[in-house]
Amino acid sequence: MTTEERIESNVRYYCREFPARFVRAKGSRLYTEDKEYLDFFSGAGALNYGHNNDFIKQKIIEYIENDGIVQSLDMDTVVTGSFLRSFSEIIFQPRGLDYKIMFCGPTGTNAVEAALKLARKVTGRTGVVAFYGSFHGMTAGSMSVSYSRHKQLFGANFDVTFAPYPLCRNDEFGSIGFLKKMFSDDKSGKELPAAVILETVQAEGGVIVSGREWLRDLASLCKEYGVLLIVDDVQVGCGRTGNFFSFERAEIVPDIVVLAKSVGGYGLPLSILLVKPEADVWKPGEHNGTFRANQLSLVAATTALEYYKTDALMKKVRDDGAFIEQFFYERIATIDERISRRGIGLIHGFDFSAIGDDVARRVREECFLRGLVIETAGKGASVLKLLPSLVIEREELERGLAIICEGIKKTICG
């Protein structure tokens, strides 16, 4: 047992999944002292622009060398103002969006907590609707709206109703009808909730992509009954689906949007809420925190927004997504017809649940042996989740897919 293993808590996780000691990283590659790995994990979605992105890194270095403020609480700074103006000009204005920006603690789960608190304050109600397969974080409130038995064990005792999430873009379980009945029937046993919270693409849930029509119906239902719609875009926002926001494809405007992970630009900690002006009912300091509006993160975040001044990056993401789909049907589905695929943009899932338990995990291990870092997701960890950086080179993307192909053949065919 190493000193680190002896001293560090048992809670450590990813070092067990990927047993290697990494020393540096660049672009879509991770390095140990003697081996190179392709990265299809991207820091769980926190590295949309790759490791040590030169464009962003230079701005961070310049800021540090000029003795820029690093810790400012939420005092007024040039950096904060620059980020707010850039976000408004590059993201809000072209989309016709009118939101207030709230800086939360630096993690996605803190922003989810803030969203839940705010929804209750706005409406005066306490209940929340969440969905089967959801994941919103690891603190008490966010765990309470995450659909997992062990997370529910630790979550706060909030009034949460879980509804079926549409599979394969179809609402085969009739979740909209279920919610309409719940909202309208005074004998449903449930008070009208404060909010509905969802991911438009369930990443940890197995890369389940909800359909445009379903999202529109849900948004309309929430508006009809005065229930706030919260979209958790922590993992699938910031360009991951081929638009900056994952909900753009449905042409809806949520009441509250949660952003974290890659909004920090460089893998640095940052989370924000986007809140419709009429819902911004906070009193000063009502959701506070020492590390809100982290200044280094905001330097990186402002620089990363330059990628969205044109549609070039988003076109690349959509093209790469189409390439993954084509590769799957030409090279992977032919190995075993029971393997299925779901995804959009640069988040895809290869589902092995029809073949048997533990197959995806074994494929992941084979991929790691061949130099690819990739994670599993979904019920029983039966889905191989592809989450490469948005700036990955096509050659790297194809090589990673080829490694997956080899790993599948080794696992299934021997």
C-alpha positions in Angstrom: 0.0 0.0 0.0 1.4 3.4 -1.0 1.4 6.4 1.4 -1.3 8.0 -0.6 -3.5 5.0 -0.4 -2.9 4.7 3.3 -3.7 8.4 4.0 -6.4 9.3 1.5 -10.1 8.5 2.3 -11.9 5.4 1.0 -14.2 7.8 -0.8 -11.7 8.1 -3.7 -13.2 6.8 -6.9 -11.7 7.7 -10.3 -8.2 6.6 -9.3 -9.7 3.2 -8.8 -11.5 3.3 -12.2 -8.4 4.5 -14.0 -5.4 2.9 -12.2 -2.5 5.1 -13.5 -0.6 8.1 -12.2 -1.0 10.9 -14.6 1.7 13.6 -14.9 0.5 16.0 -17.6 -2.2 16.6 -20.1 -2.7 18.4 -23.4 -5.6 18.7 -25.7 -7.4 15.4 -25.8 -4.5 13.5 -24.3 -3.4 12.4 -20.8 0.1 11.2 -20.0 1.7 9.0 -17.4 5.5 8.8 -17.2 5.6 6.1 -19.9 2.2 6.0 -21.7 -0.2 8.2 -23.6 -4.0 8.0 -23.3 -6.8 9.5 -25.4 -9.3 11.3 -23.2 -13.0 10.5 -23.9 -14.0 11.6 -20.4 -13.0 15.3 -20.4 -13.1 15.7 -16.6 -16.7 14.5 -16.5 -17.6 17.4 -19.0 -15.5 20.1 -17.3 -12.9 20.2 -20.1 -15.0 21.0 -23.2 -12.0 22.9 -24.7 -9.4 20.2 -23.9 -6.6 20.1 -21.4 -4.4 23.2 -21.1 -6.1 25.0 -24.0 -3.3 27.4 -25.3 -5.7 30.2 -26.1 -7.3 30.2 -22.6 -4.1 29.4 -20.8 -2.3 32.4 -22.1 -5.0 34.7 -20.7 -4.7 33.1 -17.3 -0.9 33.4 -17.3 -1.1 37.1 -18.3 -3.6 37.8 -15.5 -1.5 36.1 -12.8 1.7 37.8 -14.0 0.0 41.2 -13.8 -1.0 40.4 -10.1 -4.7 40.2 -11.0 -7.1 39.8 -8.1 -7.7 36.1 -7.3 -10.0 36.3 -4.3 -12.6 39.0 -4.2 -15.8 37.4 -2.8 -18.5 39.1 -4.8 -17.0 42.6 -4.9 -17.1 44.5 -8.1 -14.0 43.8 -10.3 -13.0 44.4 -13.9 -12.9 40.6 -14.5 -16.5 40.1 -13.2 -17.8 43.0 -15.3 -16.0 41.7 -18.4 -17.5 38.3 -18.0 -21.0 39.7 -17.5 -20.8 41.9 -20.6 -19.3 39.1 -22.8 -21.9 36.6 -21.7 -24.7 39.1 -22.5 -23.2 40.1 -25.9 -22.2 36.6 -27.1 -24.7 34.3 -25.5 -27.9 36.2 -24.5 -28.3 38.8 -27.2 -28.1 36.6 -30.3 -30.6 34.2 -28.7 -33.0 36.9 -27.5 -32.6 35.8 -23.9 -33.2 38.0 -20.9 -31.6 36.5 -17.8 -30.0 37.8 -14.6 -26.7 36.0 -13.8 -26.1 34.7 -10.3 -22.7 33.5 -9.1 -23.0 30.5 -6.9 -20.4 28.4 -5.0 -17.9 26.9 -7.5 -19.7 23.5 -7.9 -22.7 22.4 -9.9 -24.3 20.9 -6.9 -24.2 24.3 -5.1 -25.9 25.9 -8.1 -28.6 23.3 -8.0 -29.1 24.0 -4.3 -29.5 27.7 -5.1 -32.0 26.9 -7.9 -34.1 24.8 -5.5 -34.0 27.5 -2.8 -34.9 30.2 -5.2 -37.8 28.3 -6.7 -39.3 27.8 -3.2 -38.8 31.5 -2.4 -40.4 32.7 -5.6 -43.5 30.4 -5.4 -43.9 30.0 -1.6 -44.2 26.3 -2.3 -41.8 23.4 -1.3 -42.4 20.5 -3.6 -40.2 19.6 -6.6 -40.7 17.3 -9.5 -37.6 15.4 -10.8 -37.3 12.4 -13.2 -36.3 8.8 -13.1 -32.6 8.5 -14.1 -31.7 12.0 -13.1 -28.5 13.2 -11.4 -28.1 16.7 -10.0 -25.2 16.5 -7.5 -23.9 15.2 -4.2 -25.2 17.6 -1.6 -28.4 17.1 0.4 -30.8 19.0 -1.8 -29.4 18.0 -5.1 -29.3 14.4 -4.0 -32.9 14.5 -3.0 -33.8 15.3 -6.7 -31.4 12.7 -8.1 -32.9 9.3 -8.8 -30.6 6.8 -7.0 -31.4 4.7 -4.0 -28.1 5.4 -2.2 -28.3 9.1 -3.0 -31.8 9.2 -1.6 -30.4 7.6 1.6 -28.2 10.7 2.1 -30.4 13.3 0.6 -32.5 15.8 2.6 -36.1 15.0 3.4 -37.6 17.3 0.7 -41.0 16.8 -0.9 -39.9 15.3 -4.3 -42.0 13.5 -6.8 -40.3 11.5 -9.5 -41.8 11.2 -12.9 -40.9 8.9 -15.8 -38.4 10.3 -18.2 -39.0 9.8 -21.9 -36.8 7.1 -23.5 -35.7 7.2 -27.1 -37.2 10.7 -27.5 -40.8 9.3 -27.1 -43.0 9.9 -24.1 -44.2 6.3 -24.0 -44.9 6.5 -20.2 -47.2 9.5 -20.6 -45.2 11.7 -18.2 -46.8 14.9 -19.4 -50.3 13.5 -18.7 -49.2 12.3 -15.3 -47.8 15.7 -14.4 -50.9 17.5 -15.7 -53.1 15.3 -13.6 -50.9 15.8 -10.6 -50.9 19.6 -11.0 -54.6 19.9 -11.7 -56.2 17.3 -9.4 -56.7 18.5 -5.8 -57.1 14.8 -4.8 -53.7 13.8 -6.2 -52.3 13.9 -2.7 -49.7 16.4 -3.9 -49.6 20.2 -3.6 -48.7 22.1 -6.7 -44.8 22.0 -6.7 -42.5 24.9 -6.8 -40.5 23.6 -9.7 -39.7 20.9 -12.2 -36.0 20.2 -12.5 -34.5 18.2 -15.4 -31.5 17.5 -17.7 -32.6 17.7 -21.3 -30.0 14.9 -21.9 -29.5 12.6 -18.9 -25.8 12.0 -19.0 -25.3 9.9 -15.8 -28.6 8.3 -16.5 -27.2 6.6 -19.7 -27.3 9.4 -22.3 -31.0 9.6 -22.6 -32.0 12.4 -25.1 -35.4 14.0 -24.5 -37.4 15.0 -27.6 -38.1 18.6 -28.7 -41.9 18.1 -28.6 -41.7 16.7 -25.1 -39.6 19.6 -23.8 -42.0 22.0 -25.4 -45.0 20.3 -23.8 -43.3 20.3 -20.4 -42.4 24.0 -20.6 -46.0 24.8 -21.6 -47.4 22.8 -18.7 -45.1 24.5 -16.2 -46.1 27.9 -17.5 -49.8 27.1 -17.4 -49.6 26.2 -13.7 -47.0 28.7 -12.5 -44.4 26.0 -11.8 -40.8 27.1 -12.4 -38.9 25.1 -15.0 -35.2 24.5 -14.0 -32.9 23.1 -16.6 -29.7 21.5 -15.3 -27.1 22.2 -18.0 -24.1 21.4 -15.8 -22.8 18.6 -17.9 -24.5 19.0 -21.3 -24.4 22.8 -21.6 -21.6 25.0 -23.0 -21.8 23.5 -26.5 -21.8 19.8 -25.7 -25.0 19.1 -27.7 -24.1 21.3 -30.7 -25.7 24.4 -29.2 -24.5 26.5 -26.3 -27.5 25.5 -24.3 -28.9 22.0 -24.6 -32.5 23.3 -24.6 -32.1 25.5 -27.6 -33.1 22.7 -30.0 -36.6 22.8 -28.4 -36.9 26.6 -28.6 -37.9 26.8 -24.9 -36.8 29.4 -22.3 -36.5 27.9 -18.8 -37.1 30.0 -15.8 -33.8 29.0 -14.3 -30.7 27.5 -16.0 -27.9 25.8 -14.0 -24.4 26.0 -15.5 -21.1 24.7 -14.1 -18.3 22.4 -15.2 -17.1 23.8 -18.6 -18.5 27.3 -18.0 -15.2 27.7 -16.2 -13.4 27.4 -19.5 -10.2 25.7 -18.4 -11.4 23.1 -15.9 -11.4 25.8 -13.2 -14.3 25.9 -10.7 -17.3 28.1 -11.5 -21.0 27.8 -11.4 -23.8 30.2 -12.3 -27.5 30.4 -12.4 -29.4 32.2 -15.2 -32.6 33.5 -13.7 -35.5 35.3 -15.4 -35.6 38.8 -14.0 -39.0 38.4 -12.4 -37.7 35.4 -10.4 -34.6 37.2 -9.1 -36.2 37.8 -5.7 -33.0 37.2 -3.6 -32.2 39.6 -0.7 -28.5 40.6 -0.7 -26.4 37.7 0.7 -29.3 35.2 0.8 -27.2 32.6 -1.0 -23.6 33.5 -0.2 -20.2 31.8 -0.4 -16.5 32.7 -0.2 -15.6 31.3 -3.6 -18.4 32.6 -5.7 -17.3 34.4 -8.9 -13.8 32.9 -8.7 -11.7 35.4 -10.6 -9.3 33.0 -12.3 -12.3 31.0 -13.5 -13.9 34.1 -14.8 -10.8 35.0 -16.8 -10.9 31.5 -18.4 -14.7 31.6 -18.8 -14.6 35.0 -20.6 -11.9 33.8 -22.9 -13.8 30.6 -23.7 -16.8 32.6 -24.8 -14.8 33.7 -27.8 -15.5 30.2 -29.3 -19.1 31.2 -29.6 -18.8 34.4 -31.6 -19.3 32.3 -34.7 -21.0 29.0 -35.2 -17.7 27.3 -36.3 -17.2 25.2 -33.1 -20.9 24.2 -32.9 -20.8 23.1 -36.5 -17.8 21.0 -35.7 -19.6 19.4 -32.7 -22.6 18.6 -34.9 -20.4 17.1 -37.6 -18.4 15.1 -35.1 -21.6 13.8 -33.7 -22.7 12.6 -37.1 -19.3 11.0 -37.6 -19.8 9.0 -34.3 -23.2 7.9 -35.4 -21.9 6.7 -38.8 -18.9 4.9 -37.2 -21.3 3.2 -34.8 -23.5 1.7 -37.5 -20.7 0.8 -39.8 -18.2 -0.6 -37.3 -19.8 -1.3 -33.9 -23.4 -2.3 -34.5 -22.1 -5.0 -36.9 -20.2 -6.7 -34.0 -23.4 -7.4 -32.2 -26.8 -6.1 -33.1 -27.8 -6.0 -29.5 -25.6 -2.9 -28.9 -27.6 0.3 -29.2 -26.6 3.9 -29.5 -28.0 7.2 -28.1 -26.6 10.7 -28.3 -26.4 14.2 -29.6 -23.5 16.4 -30.5 -20.4 15.2 -28.6 -22.2 13.1 -25.9 -23.0 9.6 -26.9 -23.8 6.3 -25.2 -23.2 2.8 -26.4 -25.7 0.6 -24.5 -24.8 -3.0 -23.7 -27.7 -3.8 -21.4 -29.3 -6.2 -23.9 -26.1 -8.3 -23.9 -25.6 -8.7 -20.1 -24.5 -7.3 -16.9 -21.0 -5.9 -16.5 -20.3 -5.8 -20.3 -19.8 -2.0 -20.5 -17.5 -2.1 -17.5 -15.3 -4.8 -19.1 -15.3 -2.9 -22.4 -14.2 0.3 -20.5 -11.3 -1.7 -18.9 -10.2 -3.1 -22.2 -10.3 0.5 -23.6 -8.1 1.7 -20.8 -5.6 -1.0 -21.4 -5.4 0.2 -25.0 -4.9 3.8 -24.0 -8.4 5.3 -23.9 -10.0 6.9 -20.8 -13.7 6.5 -20.9 -16.5 6.1 -18.3 -19.7 4.2 -17.9 -23.2 5.4 -17.0 -26.8 4.4 -16.9 -28.7 1.7 -15.0 -26.2 -0.9 -13.8 -23.4 1.1 -15.5 -24.5 -0.6 -18.7 -23.7 2.3 -21.0 -20.3 3.4 -22.3 -20.4 7.2 -22.2 -18.4 9.1 -24.9 -17.5 12.6 -23.7 -14.6 13.8 -25.8 -13.5 17.5 -25.8 -15.3 19.7 -28.3 -12.0 20.6 -29.9 -10.8 17.1 -30.5 -9.1 16.4 -33.8 -11.0 14.1 -36.2 -8.0 11.7 -36.3 -8.1 11.5 -32.5 -11.9 10.9 -32.5 -11.6 8.2 -35.0 -8.7 6.5 -33.2 -10.7 6.5 -29.9 -13.7 5.0 -31.7 -11.4 2.3 -33.1 -10.1 1.5 -29.6 -13.7 1.1 -28.4 -14.3 -1.2 -31.4 -11.3 -3.3 -30.4 -12.4 -3.4 -26.7 -15.9 -4.5 -27.7 -14.5 -7.3 -29.9 -12.2 -8.5 -27.1 -15.0 -8.4 -24.5 -17.8 -10.0 -26.5 -16.0 -12.2 -29.0 -12.9 -13.1 -27.0 
